[in-house]
Amino acid sequence: MDWSVLALGCALVLTSLGGWWWERTKVQKGARPDRSRRFFAAWLPLLMGVESIGAKMPHLLHAPYFVAMIVAALNFVLIFTVAALAFWMLRERNLRTDG
């Protein structure tokens, strides 16, 4: 099960690279850049993938306890950062469509 979570994290990171490439291609063709779409297509999968990789990697590498706790603390901060950014982008998107 640990390897499947790690594989999912790697897939999310690759998905974010694909979303970033897709958004960049659309902007080069003349489309207007959309910040909220860029966040949900590129940044959100990247941050979630890094979090899931960081959650399982110390255990799979048999890292010492203090290394695992440091990575867990960084993942905890990353979870709240992702949640705050997602709520902020959703709020910004709703303000643009309402007003």
Biopython code that builds the backbone (N, CA, C, O; Angstrom):
import numpy as np
from Bio.PDB.StructureBuilder import StructureBuilder

atoms = [
    (1, "MET", "N", (0.814, -1.197, 0.000)),
    (1, "MET", "CA", (0.000, 0.000, 0.000)),
    (1, "MET", "C", (0.855, 1.258, 0.000)),
    (1, "MET", "O", (0.473, 2.271, -0.585)),
    (2, "ASP", "N", (2.015, 1.198, 0.655)),
    (2, "ASP", "CA", (2.886, 2.365, 0.691)),
    (2, "ASP", "C", (3.374, 2.743, -0.706)),
    (2, "ASP", "O", (3.459, 3.922, -1.048)),
    (3, "TRP", "N", (3.688, 1.736, -1.496)),
    (3, "TRP", "CA", (4.180, 2.015, -2.843)),
    (3, "TRP", "C", (3.094, 2.601, -3.732)),
    (3, "TRP", "O", (3.381, 3.404, -4.620)),
    (4, "SER", "N", (1.855, 2.204, -3.499)),
    (4, "SER", "CA", (0.771, 2.765, -4.313)),
    (4, "SER", "C", (0.554, 4.241, -3.994)),
    (4, "SER", "O", (0.250, 5.027, -4.891)),
    (5, "VAL", "N", (0.708, 4.627, -2.721)),
    (5, "VAL", "CA", (0.588, 6.037, -2.363)),
    (5, "VAL", "C", (1.741, 6.834, -2.971)),
    (5, "VAL", "O", (1.551, 7.954, -3.447)),
    (6, "LEU", "N", (2.923, 6.251, -2.950)),
    (6, "LEU", "CA", (4.081, 6.905, -3.566)),
    (6, "LEU", "C", (3.882, 7.043, -5.077)),
    (6, "LEU", "O", (4.202, 8.084, -5.651)),
    (7, "ALA", "N", (3.360, 6.011, -5.716)),
    (7, "ALA", "CA", (3.092, 6.077, -7.159)),
    (7, "ALA", "C", (2.021, 7.126, -7.467)),
    (7, "ALA", "O", (2.121, 7.837, -8.467)),
    (8, "LEU", "N", (1.002, 7.227, -6.617)),
    (8, "LEU", "CA", (-0.023, 8.249, -6.803)),
    (8, "LEU", "C", (0.574, 9.649, -6.673)),
    (8, "LEU", "O", (0.216, 10.551, -7.431)),
    (9, "GLY", "N", (1.478, 9.829, -5.721)),
    (9, "GLY", "CA", (2.146, 11.119, -5.578)),
    (9, "GLY", "C", (2.962, 11.478, -6.808)),
    (9, "GLY", "O", (2.943, 12.623, -7.259)),
    (10, "CYS", "N", (3.676, 10.502, -7.350)),
    (10, "CYS", "CA", (4.449, 10.745, -8.575)),
    (10, "CYS", "C", (3.525, 11.051, -9.751)),
    (10, "CYS", "O", (3.837, 11.902, -10.583)),
    (11, "ALA", "N", (2.386, 10.355, -9.819)),
    (11, "ALA", "CA", (1.421, 10.631, -10.888)),
    (11, "ALA", "C", (0.840, 12.037, -10.751)),
    (11, "ALA", "O", (0.611, 12.711, -11.756)),
    (12, "LEU", "N", (0.601, 12.486, -9.521)),
    (12, "LEU", "CA", (0.088, 13.840, -9.321)),
    (12, "LEU", "C", (1.117, 14.894, -9.732)),
    (12, "LEU", "O", (0.761, 15.921, -10.309)),
    (13, "VAL", "N", (2.383, 14.639, -9.437)),
    (13, "VAL", "CA", (3.431, 15.578, -9.848)),
    (13, "VAL", "C", (3.511, 15.634, -11.374)),
    (13, "VAL", "O", (3.634, 16.718, -11.945)),
    (14, "LEU", "N", (3.444, 14.487, -12.033)),
    (14, "LEU", "CA", (3.462, 14.475, -13.501)),
    (14, "LEU", "C", (2.214, 15.132, -14.087)),
    (14, "LEU", "O", (2.290, 15.797, -15.120)),
    (15, "THR", "N", (1.069, 14.950, -13.433)),
    (15, "THR", "CA", (-0.164, 15.610, -13.866)),
    (15, "THR", "C", (-0.035, 17.121, -13.763)),
    (15, "THR", "O", (-0.509, 17.852, -14.632)),
    (16, "SER", "N", (0.608, 17.586, -12.701)),
    (16, "SER", "CA", (0.785, 19.029, -12.550)),
    (16, "SER", "C", (1.690, 19.587, -13.641)),
    (16, "SER", "O", (1.462, 20.690, -14.139)),
    (17, "LEU", "N", (2.707, 18.832, -14.007)),
    (17, "LEU", "CA", (3.564, 19.285, -15.111)),
    (17, "LEU", "C", (2.779, 19.348, -16.417)),
    (17, "LEU", "O", (2.972, 20.260, -17.220)),
    (18, "GLY", "N", (1.892, 18.373, -16.626)),
    (18, "GLY", "CA", (1.035, 18.398, -17.810)),
    (18, "GLY", "C", (0.065, 19.567, -17.788)),
    (18, "GLY", "O", (-0.166, 20.199, -18.819)),
    (19, "GLY", "N", (-0.506, 19.863, -16.628)),
    (19, "GLY", "CA", (-1.411, 21.018, -16.508)),
    (19, "GLY", "C", (-0.696, 22.329, -16.734)),
    (19, "GLY", "O", (-1.235, 23.238, -17.367)),
    (20, "TRP", "N", (0.520, 22.431, -16.217)),
    (20, "TRP", "CA", (1.313, 23.638, -16.438)),
    (20, "TRP", "C", (1.635, 23.803, -17.920)),
    (20, "TRP", "O", (1.534, 24.904, -18.460)),
    (21, "TRP", "N", (2.021, 22.711, -18.575)),
    (21, "TRP", "CA", (2.339, 22.765, -20.004)),
    (21, "TRP", "C", (1.097, 23.132, -20.808)),
    (21, "TRP", "O", (1.181, 23.946, -21.729)),
    (22, "TRP", "N", (-0.048, 22.551, -20.480)),
    (22, "TRP", "CA", (-1.292, 22.828, -21.187)),
    (22, "TRP", "C", (-1.676, 24.306, -21.057)),
    (22, "TRP", "O", (-2.034, 24.942, -22.049)),
    (23, "GLU", "N", (-1.603, 24.848, -19.849)),
    (23, "GLU", "CA", (-1.949, 26.254, -19.636)),
    (23, "GLU", "C", (-0.981, 27.167, -20.380)),
    (23, "GLU", "O", (-1.393, 28.169, -20.966)),
    (24, "ARG", "N", (0.280, 26.830, -20.359)),
    (24, "ARG", "CA", (1.274, 27.648, -21.062)),
    (24, "ARG", "C", (1.036, 27.627, -22.575)),
    (24, "ARG", "O", (1.167, 28.658, -23.233)),
    (25, "THR", "N", (0.687, 26.462, -23.129)),
    (25, "THR", "CA", (0.397, 26.345, -24.549)),
    (25, "THR", "C", (-0.815, 27.180, -24.932)),
    (25, "THR", "O", (-0.814, 27.831, -25.977)),
    (26, "LYS", "N", (-1.855, 27.168, -24.092)),
    (26, "LYS", "CA", (-3.054, 27.957, -24.374)),
    (26, "LYS", "C", (-2.753, 29.446, -24.354)),
    (26, "LYS", "O", (-3.282, 30.189, -25.179)),
    (27, "VAL", "N", (-1.913, 29.896, -23.429)),
    (27, "VAL", "CA", (-1.565, 31.318, -23.346)),
    (27, "VAL", "C", (-0.731, 31.720, -24.553)),
    (27, "VAL", "O", (-0.900, 32.823, -25.073)),
    (28, "GLN", "N", (0.159, 30.859, -25.007)),
    (28, "GLN", "CA", (0.968, 31.177, -26.181)),
    (28, "GLN", "C", (0.120, 31.280, -27.441)),
    (28, "GLN", "O", (0.478, 31.993, -28.379)),
    (29, "LYS", "N", (-1.012, 30.565, -27.466)),
    (29, "LYS", "CA", (-1.896, 30.637, -28.619)),
    (29, "LYS", "C", (-2.811, 31.858, -28.573)),
    (29, "LYS", "O", (-3.588, 32.083, -29.501)),
    (30, "GLY", "N", (-2.729, 32.642, -27.510)),
    (30, "GLY", "CA", (-3.491, 33.874, -27.464)),
    (30, "GLY", "C", (-4.592, 33.916, -26.425)),
    (30, "GLY", "O", (-5.287, 34.927, -26.321)),
    (31, "ALA", "N", (-4.777, 32.865, -25.656)),
    (31, "ALA", "CA", (-5.813, 32.872, -24.625)),
    (31, "ALA", "C", (-5.364, 33.723, -23.438)),
    (31, "ALA", "O", (-4.171, 33.885, -23.180)),
    (32, "ARG", "N", (-6.330, 34.249, -22.742)),
    (32, "ARG", "CA", (-6.036, 35.061, -21.565)),
    (32, "ARG", "C", (-5.683, 34.140, -20.396)),
    (32, "ARG", "O", (-6.398, 33.167, -20.158)),
    (33, "PRO", "N", (-4.595, 34.418, -19.654)),
    (33, "PRO", "CA", (-4.237, 33.542, -18.537)),
    (33, "PRO", "C", (-5.275, 33.618, -17.415)),
    (33, "PRO", "O", (-5.764, 34.697, -17.080)),
    (34, "ASP", "N", (-5.599, 32.472, -16.847)),
    (34, "ASP", "CA", (-6.561, 32.385, -15.762)),
    (34, "ASP", "C", (-5.841, 31.858, -14.532)),
    (34, "ASP", "O", (-5.428, 30.698, -14.499)),
    (35, "ARG", "N", (-5.689, 32.705, -13.523)),
    (35, "ARG", "CA", (-4.915, 32.325, -12.344)),
    (35, "ARG", "C", (-5.538, 31.170, -11.588)),
    (35, "ARG", "O", (-4.829, 30.268, -11.142)),
    (36, "SER", "N", (-6.851, 31.183, -11.435)),
    (36, "SER", "CA", (-7.481, 30.118, -10.651)),
    (36, "SER", "C", (-7.397, 28.782, -11.391)),
    (36, "SER", "O", (-7.205, 27.743, -10.761)),
    (37, "ARG", "N", (-7.536, 28.795, -12.699)),
    (37, "ARG", "CA", (-7.404, 27.557, -13.458)),
    (37, "ARG", "C", (-5.965, 27.045, -13.396)),
    (37, "ARG", "O", (-5.735, 25.839, -13.308)),
    (38, "ARG", "N", (-5.006, 27.955, -13.442)),
    (38, "ARG", "CA", (-3.604, 27.547, -13.347)),
    (38, "ARG", "C", (-3.333, 26.907, -11.993)),
    (38, "ARG", "O", (-2.589, 25.932, -11.898)),
    (39, "PHE", "N", (-3.945, 27.464, -10.938)),
    (39, "PHE", "CA", (-3.757, 26.883, -9.610)),
    (39, "PHE", "C", (-4.309, 25.470, -9.552)),
    (39, "PHE", "O", (-3.630, 24.557, -9.084)),
    (40, "PHE", "N", (-5.543, 25.282, -10.026)),
    (40, "PHE", "CA", (-6.162, 23.972, -9.923)),
    (40, "PHE", "C", (-5.606, 22.979, -10.928)),
    (40, "PHE", "O", (-5.707, 21.773, -10.706)),
    (41, "ALA", "N", (-5.023, 23.443, -12.022)),
    (41, "ALA", "CA", (-4.473, 22.522, -13.022)),
    (41, "ALA", "C", (-3.009, 22.180, -12.759)),
    (41, "ALA", "O", (-2.563, 21.086, -13.105)),
    (42, "ALA", "N", (-2.263, 23.088, -12.159)),
    (42, "ALA", "CA", (-0.832, 22.853, -12.015)),
    (42, "ALA", "C", (-0.380, 22.811, -10.555)),
    (42, "ALA", "O", (0.264, 21.848, -10.137)),
    (43, "TRP", "N", (-0.703, 23.821, -9.792)),
    (43, "TRP", "CA", (-0.160, 23.909, -8.439)),
    (43, "TRP", "C", (-0.796, 22.947, -7.455)),
    (43, "TRP", "O", (-0.093, 22.358, -6.634)),
    (44, "LEU", "N", (-2.099, 22.774, -7.515)),
    (44, "LEU", "CA", (-2.766, 21.888, -6.557)),
    (44, "LEU", "C", (-2.290, 20.440, -6.680)),
    (44, "LEU", "O", (-1.962, 19.837, -5.658)),
    (45, "PRO", "N", (-2.234, 19.849, -7.882)),
    (45, "PRO", "CA", (-1.707, 18.478, -7.965)),
    (45, "PRO", "C", (-0.233, 18.379, -7.554)),
    (45, "PRO", "O", (0.186, 17.377, -6.975)),
    (46, "LEU", "N", (0.549, 19.418, -7.854)),
    (46, "LEU", "CA", (1.959, 19.395, -7.470)),
    (46, "LEU", "C", (2.099, 19.358, -5.953)),
    (46, "LEU", "O", (2.838, 18.536, -5.412)),
    (47, "LEU", "N", (1.390, 20.248, -5.273)),
    (47, "LEU", "CA", (1.499, 20.295, -3.819)),
    (47, "LEU", "C", (0.946, 19.029, -3.166)),
    (47, "LEU", "O", (1.511, 18.540, -2.188)),
    (48, "MET", "N", (-0.139, 18.503, -3.691)),
    (48, "MET", "CA", (-0.693, 17.258, -3.144)),
    (48, "MET", "C", (0.235, 16.076, -3.418)),
    (48, "MET", "O", (0.373, 15.190, -2.574)),
    (49, "GLY", "N", (0.866, 16.056, -4.582)),
    (49, "GLY", "CA", (1.803, 14.982, -4.895)),
    (49, "GLY", "C", (3.034, 15.025, -4.015)),
    (49, "GLY", "O", (3.506, 13.988, -3.549)),
    (50, "VAL", "N", (3.557, 16.223, -3.786)),
    (50, "VAL", "CA", (4.721, 16.361, -2.906)),
    (50, "VAL", "C", (4.355, 15.934, -1.488)),
    (50, "VAL", "O", (5.160, 15.315, -0.792)),
    (51, "GLU", "N", (3.141, 16.267, -1.065)),
    (51, "GLU", "CA", (2.703, 15.875, 0.281)),
    (51, "GLU", "C", (2.586, 14.364, 0.410)),
    (51, "GLU", "O", (3.019, 13.797, 1.414)),
    (52, "SER", "N", (2.013, 13.707, -0.577)),
    (52, "SER", "CA", (1.865, 12.256, -0.477)),
    (52, "SER", "C", (3.208, 11.539, -0.609)),
    (52, "SER", "O", (3.421, 10.505, 0.023)),
    (53, "ILE", "N", (4.098, 12.071, -1.411)),
    (53, "ILE", "CA", (5.447, 11.494, -1.495)),
    (53, "ILE", "C", (6.169, 11.667, -0.160)),
    (53, "ILE", "O", (6.809, 10.740, 0.337)),
    (54, "GLY", "N", (6.059, 12.868, 0.413)),
    (54, "GLY", "CA", (6.714, 13.125, 1.699)),
    (54, "GLY", "C", (6.122, 12.326, 2.840)),
    (54, "GLY", "O", (6.807, 12.063, 3.829)),
    (55, "ALA", "N", (4.869, 11.937, 2.725)),
    (55, "ALA", "CA", (4.238, 11.165, 3.794)),
    (55, "ALA", "C", (4.775, 9.744, 3.857)),
    (55, "ALA", "O", (4.906, 9.183, 4.945)),
    (56, "LYS", "N", (5.083, 9.160, 2.725)),
    (56, "LYS", "CA", (5.496, 7.748, 2.701)),
    (56, "LYS", "C", (6.996, 7.525, 2.520)),
    (56, "LYS", "O", (7.509, 6.463, 2.874)),
    (57, "MET", "N", (7.696, 8.506, 1.979)),
    (57, "MET", "CA", (9.106, 8.305, 1.665)),
    (57, "MET", "C", (9.978, 8.011, 2.895)),
    (57, "MET", "O", (10.811, 7.108, 2.817)),
    (58, "PRO", "N", (9.837, 8.718, 4.025)),
    (58, "PRO", "CA", (10.696, 8.379, 5.182)),
    (58, "PRO", "C", (10.494, 6.945, 5.671)),
    (58, "PRO", "O", (11.449, 6.279, 6.070)),
    (59, "HIS", "N", (9.256, 6.478, 5.640)),
    (59, "HIS", "CA", (8.985, 5.109, 6.074)),
    (59, "HIS", "C", (9.616, 4.091, 5.116)),
    (59, "HIS", "O", (10.175, 3.083, 5.549)),
    (60, "LEU", "N", (9.521, 4.361, 3.830)),
    (60, "LEU", "CA", (10.076, 3.425, 2.845)),
    (60, "LEU", "C", (11.603, 3.413, 2.849)),
    (60, "LEU", "O", (12.222, 2.400, 2.524)),
    (61, "LEU", "N", (12.206, 4.544, 3.219)),
    (61, "LEU", "CA", (13.670, 4.624, 3.268)),
    (61, "LEU", "C", (14.233, 4.262, 4.640)),
    (61, "LEU", "O", (15.445, 4.314, 4.850)),
    (62, "HIS", "N", (13.346, 3.892, 5.579)),
    (62, "HIS", "CA", (13.750, 3.553, 6.947)),
    (62, "HIS", "C", (14.550, 4.691, 7.576)),
    (62, "HIS", "O", (15.617, 4.479, 8.151)),
    (63, "ALA", "N", (14.014, 5.896, 7.453)),
    (63, "ALA", "CA", (14.666, 7.085, 7.995)),
    (63, "ALA", "C", (14.570, 7.084, 9.521)),
    (63, "ALA", "O", (13.665, 6.472, 10.090)),
    (64, "PRO", "N", (15.504, 7.770, 10.181)),
    (64, "PRO", "CA", (15.419, 7.890, 11.643)),
    (64, "PRO", "C", (14.151, 8.640, 12.066)),
    (64, "PRO", "O", (13.522, 9.332, 11.267)),
    (65, "TYR", "N", (13.805, 8.486, 13.319)),
    (65, "TYR", "CA", (12.561, 9.047, 13.849)),
    (65, "TYR", "C", (12.512, 10.562, 13.693)),
    (65, "TYR", "O", (11.481, 11.100, 13.291)),
    (66, "PHE", "N", (13.604, 11.262, 14.001)),
    (66, "PHE", "CA", (13.575, 12.731, 13.933)),
    (66, "PHE", "C", (13.409, 13.220, 12.500)),
    (66, "PHE", "O", (12.795, 14.263, 12.278)),
    (67, "VAL", "N", (13.938, 12.497, 11.531)),
    (67, "VAL", "CA", (13.739, 12.874, 10.120)),
    (67, "VAL", "C", (12.272, 12.690, 9.743)),
    (67, "VAL", "O", (11.688, 13.538, 9.069)),
    (68, "ALA", "N", (11.685, 11.591, 10.175)),
    (68, "ALA", "CA", (10.271, 11.344, 9.893)),
    (68, "ALA", "C", (9.391, 12.412, 10.534)),
    (68, "ALA", "O", (8.400, 12.830, 9.935)),
    (69, "MET", "N", (9.730, 12.857, 11.727)),
    (69, "MET", "CA", (8.932, 13.883, 12.403)),
    (69, "MET", "C", (9.087, 15.251, 11.721)),
    (69, "MET", "O", (8.124, 16.014, 11.645)),
    (70, "ILE", "N", (10.265, 15.559, 11.237)),
    (70, "ILE", "CA", (10.466, 16.825, 10.519)),
    (70, "ILE", "C", (9.657, 16.817, 9.225)),
    (70, "ILE", "O", (9.000, 17.804, 8.894)),
    (71, "VAL", "N", (9.704, 15.712, 8.502)),
    (71, "VAL", "CA", (8.934, 15.612, 7.258)),
    (71, "VAL", "C", (7.442, 15.658, 7.554)),
    (71, "VAL", "O", (6.690, 16.261, 6.789)),
    (72, "ALA", "N", (6.996, 15.041, 8.635)),
    (72, "ALA", "CA", (5.578, 15.080, 9.009)),
    (72, "ALA", "C", (5.152, 16.501, 9.356)),
    (72, "ALA", "O", (4.051, 16.919, 8.999)),
    (73, "ALA", "N", (6.007, 17.247, 10.045)),
    (73, "ALA", "CA", (5.687, 18.639, 10.372)),
    (73, "ALA", "C", (5.605, 19.487, 9.108)),
    (73, "ALA", "O", (4.714, 20.327, 8.981)),
    (74, "LEU", "N", (6.519, 19.275, 8.184)),
    (74, "LEU", "CA", (6.472, 20.017, 6.918)),
    (74, "LEU", "C", (5.217, 19.654, 6.116)),
    (74, "LEU", "O", (4.617, 20.524, 5.485)),
    (75, "ASN", "N", (4.823, 18.398, 6.137)),
    (75, "ASN", "CA", (3.595, 17.986, 5.458)),
    (75, "ASN", "C", (2.369, 18.613, 6.099)),
    (75, "ASN", "O", (1.424, 18.982, 5.402)),
    (76, "PHE", "N", (2.377, 18.738, 7.420)),
    (76, "PHE", "CA", (1.275, 19.373, 8.125)),
    (76, "PHE", "C", (1.130, 20.832, 7.697)),
    (76, "PHE", "O", (0.021, 21.306, 7.452)),
    (77, "VAL", "N", (2.249, 21.535, 7.610)),
    (77, "VAL", "CA", (2.228, 22.929, 7.149)),
    (77, "VAL", "C", (1.765, 22.988, 5.697)),
    (77, "VAL", "O", (1.005, 23.884, 5.331)),
    (78, "LEU", "N", (2.207, 22.055, 4.873)),
    (78, "LEU", "CA", (1.829, 22.026, 3.461)),
    (78, "LEU", "C", (0.337, 21.780, 3.287)),
    (78, "LEU", "O", (-0.285, 22.362, 2.398)),
    (79, "ILE", "N", (-0.247, 20.926, 4.123)),
    (79, "ILE", "CA", (-1.682, 20.664, 4.044)),
    (79, "ILE", "C", (-2.475, 21.942, 4.300)),
    (79, "ILE", "O", (-3.413, 22.247, 3.563)),
    (80, "PHE", "N", (-2.109, 22.683, 5.329)),
    (80, "PHE", "CA", (-2.822, 23.932, 5.614)),
    (80, "PHE", "C", (-2.572, 24.986, 4.556)),
    (80, "PHE", "O", (-3.462, 25.786, 4.266)),
    (81, "THR", "N", (-1.387, 25.009, 3.973)),
    (81, "THR", "CA", (-1.097, 25.948, 2.887)),
    (81, "THR", "C", (-1.957, 25.645, 1.667)),
    (81, "THR", "O", (-2.515, 26.558, 1.059)),
    (82, "VAL", "N", (-2.068, 24.378, 1.308)),
    (82, "VAL", "CA", (-2.893, 23.985, 0.165)),
    (82, "VAL", "C", (-4.354, 24.329, 0.423)),
    (82, "VAL", "O", (-5.037, 24.846, -0.461)),
    (83, "ALA", "N", (-4.834, 24.046, 1.627)),
    (83, "ALA", "CA", (-6.229, 24.354, 1.949)),
    (83, "ALA", "C", (-6.485, 25.855, 1.890)),
    (83, "ALA", "O", (-7.503, 26.286, 1.348)),
    (84, "ALA", "N", (-5.580, 26.652, 2.438)),
    (84, "ALA", "CA", (-5.756, 28.108, 2.416)),
    (84, "ALA", "C", (-5.729, 28.636, 0.988)),
    (84, "ALA", "O", (-6.548, 29.483, 0.630)),
    (85, "LEU", "N", (-4.808, 28.152, 0.173)),
    (85, "LEU", "CA", (-4.740, 28.604, -1.219)),
    (85, "LEU", "C", (-5.973, 28.180, -2.008)),
    (85, "LEU", "O", (-6.476, 28.945, -2.831)),
    (86, "ALA", "N", (-6.459, 26.979, -1.766)),
    (86, "ALA", "CA", (-7.655, 26.511, -2.475)),
    (86, "ALA", "C", (-8.876, 27.351, -2.101)),
    (86, "ALA", "O", (-9.644, 27.745, -2.978)),
    (87, "PHE", "N", (-9.061, 27.626, -0.815)),
    (87, "PHE", "CA", (-10.189, 28.459, -0.398)),
    (87, "PHE", "C", (-10.067, 29.873, -0.949)),
    (87, "PHE", "O", (-11.067, 30.477, -1.336)),
    (88, "TRP", "N", (-8.842, 30.407, -0.986)),
    (88, "TRP", "CA", (-8.637, 31.752, -1.509)),
    (88, "TRP", "C", (-8.957, 31.810, -3.004)),
    (88, "TRP", "O", (-9.594, 32.757, -3.467)),
    (89, "MET", "N", (-8.516, 30.799, -3.758)),
    (89, "MET", "CA", (-8.794, 30.773, -5.196)),
    (89, "MET", "C", (-10.278, 30.569, -5.477)),
    (89, "MET", "O", (-10.824, 31.188, -6.390)),
    (90, "LEU", "N", (-10.931, 29.715, -4.710)),
    (90, "LEU", "CA", (-12.371, 29.537, -4.892)),
    (90, "LEU", "C", (-13.127, 30.822, -4.574)),
    (90, "LEU", "O", (-14.077, 31.172, -5.275)),
    (91, "ARG", "N", (-12.721, 31.513, -3.541)),
    (91, "ARG", "CA", (-13.347, 32.787, -3.192)),
    (91, "ARG", "C", (-13.136, 33.815, -4.300)),
    (91, "ARG", "O", (-14.061, 34.539, -4.666)),
    (92, "GLU", "N", (-11.924, 33.875, -4.830)),
    (92, "GLU", "CA", (-11.632, 34.816, -5.914)),
    (92, "GLU", "C", (-12.451, 34.490, -7.158)),
    (92, "GLU", "O", (-12.954, 35.391, -7.828)),
    (93, "ARG", "N", (-12.582, 33.210, -7.463)),
    (93, "ARG", "CA", (-13.364, 32.796, -8.620)),
    (93, "ARG", "C", (-14.844, 33.157, -8.425)),
    (93, "ARG", "O", (-15.485, 33.640, -9.358)),
    (94, "ASN", "N", (-15.386, 32.930, -7.234)),
    (94, "ASN", "CA", (-16.778, 33.262, -6.950)),
    (94, "ASN", "C", (-17.014, 34.770, -6.990)),
    (94, "ASN", "O", (-18.070, 35.216, -7.439)),
    (95, "LEU", "N", (-16.052, 35.553, -6.530)),
    (95, "LEU", "CA", (-16.205, 37.009, -6.583)),
    (95, "LEU", "C", (-16.221, 37.512, -8.022)),
    (95, "LEU", "O", (-16.935, 38.463, -8.342)),
    (96, "ARG", "N", (-15.438, 36.879, -8.886)),
    (96, "ARG", "CA", (-15.413, 37.289, -10.282)),
    (96, "ARG", "C", (-16.712, 36.921, -10.998)),
    (96, "ARG", "O", (-17.186, 37.684, -11.840)),
    (97, "THR", "N", (-17.289, 35.775, -10.679)),
    (97, "THR", "CA", (-18.518, 35.367, -11.354)),
    (97, "THR", "C", (-19.750, 36.069, -10.795)),
    (97, "THR", "O", (-20.725, 36.265, -11.519)),
    (98, "ASP", "N", (-19.723, 36.454, -9.512)),
    (98, "ASP", "CA", (-20.860, 37.120, -8.901)),
    (98, "ASP", "C", (-20.927, 38.600, -9.269)),
    (98, "ASP", "O", (-22.016, 39.148, -9.441)),
    (99, "GLY", "N", (-19.784, 39.239, -9.388)),
    (99, "GLY", "CA", (-19.787, 40.688, -9.557)),
    (99, "GLY", "C", (-19.623, 41.088, -10.940)),
    (99, "GLY", "O", (-19.605, 42.282, -11.239)),
]
sb = StructureBuilder()
sb.init_structure("model")
sb.init_model(0)
sb.init_chain("A")
sb.init_seg("    ")
for serial, (resi, resn, name, xyz) in enumerate(atoms, 1):
    if name == "N":
        sb.init_residue(resn, " ", resi, " ")
    sb.init_atom(name, np.array(xyz, "f"), 0.0, 1.0, " ", f" {name:<3s}", serial, name[0])
structure = sb.get_structure()
